[in-house]
């Protein structure tokens, strides 16, 4: 049982006692006539009248005591009680022990000044790019002006909740799906600014709004998964092509170095043969050509591929001239 329910029950008890008290006051003038109709002796009549008077007096004293004690309230440190005197607002009371004059004054509601949380959930709402989504969010709020909370709005908690719900729908309708998924902090900050402007006149300060989850249809999730997979494949292919391009450039640079310096190619060739011979557990038969490979285009002879040195070409020219 919360404080408001206990207060209502106590008020009902006081109302019942007050009705009983009124009945006793109304019936009190008729008691002598009722007793005289019973034709009792004078001594018995006097004693019964005295006892009834004492009982009624005790009930009146008890009722007044309960009525006076009912005005005592204990208010927690984080709570404030707005007091209405004959329907007119007279101020806030608390914390600690306070006294509210029974019947004349009343407390319509208890206001907690602590930070409160509110869960926000929207049904299917269309985004700016016509995608149906369900958005879950949480809002943190705090009453900063209890006087506005009681005078400017009937129920400040319900009003804040409905205002936040409608604002959340409006923001979702103006944002794209990618924005909702990737920029949740910006969406939450925008929501906080709009809701805080609406609740400022109610004495409520919205400190933060956080988007917890964005639920999209299963079919759209599959489409987004395929899109992400295709994007990853594209990136992988671009990366592989870039690696091949870089490797081809490196091979081209190496070929130019080998062509400029044949001894480097010879050393590389012998190193390759050495590495092939060092493989363990394999029997490798290598056919080694008699001529050392050269970088660039090899000259083409009459009987096929051969590497002619400048001296050999000079001798062939001299023999042809003699003939």
Secondary structure, 3 states (H helix, E strand, C coil): CCHHHHHHHHHHHHHHHHHHHHHHHHHHCCHHHHHHHCCCCHHHHHHHHHHHHHHHHHHHHHHHHHHHHCCEEEECCCEEEEEEECCEEEEEECCEEEECCCCCEEEEEEEECCCEEEEEECCCEECCCCCEEEEEEEEEEEECCHHHHHHCCCCHHHHHHHHHHHHHHHHHHHCCHHHHHHCHHHHHHHHHHHHHHHHHHHCEEEEEEEEEEEEECHHHHHHHHHHHHHHHHHHHHHHHHHHHHHHHHHHHHHHHHHHHCHHHHHHHHHHHHHHHHCCCCCCCCCCCCCCCCCCCCCCEECCEECCCCHHHHHHHHHHHHHC
